[in-house]
């Protein structure tokens, strides 16, 4: 990714796309976002601790599962805030379509499977690899992918335990009940 294109994308993600994706998860629609990974991608929410603020931060990221192990990619490289937070404190939580998990994140450096995992992550990002990264993960050669993905940071998240609770995925799903009640009230009131 060239630096001009990247510098224009980062604010778009931070101000618009990430808050929208996070809201969808909080409204209970996270699993629906993952219905068609080929087109929409596989999206999870990564909860991490801010390295400066110490506050909880949540970032939607693309992910893949390989041999039962969970991986994600910092496509903007080491300048990604969530990546820098995770380096300082590797204890994270992930919101996945099948549950809410605690885990420990670690960077995958010179692992021999790194390139194949990066390719699978780009495939599992759906349209995002082609739209934002300008990469066709199906046709790019290994040599080109190796060169392009050098700044990317591949993260392995070791899942430790499942969680449930009010502050996880879908804590705002009550909105649907309230909206339905209001709509039904308006509908019945209108018929009178």
Helices and strands as residue ranges (DSSP letters): H 3-12, I 13-17, H 18-26, H 30-33, H 37-40, E 43-49, E 56-66, E 69-74, G 77-79, H 81-88, E 91-96, E 99-108, H 114-124, H 128-131, H 142-148, G 149-151, E 153-163, H 174-191
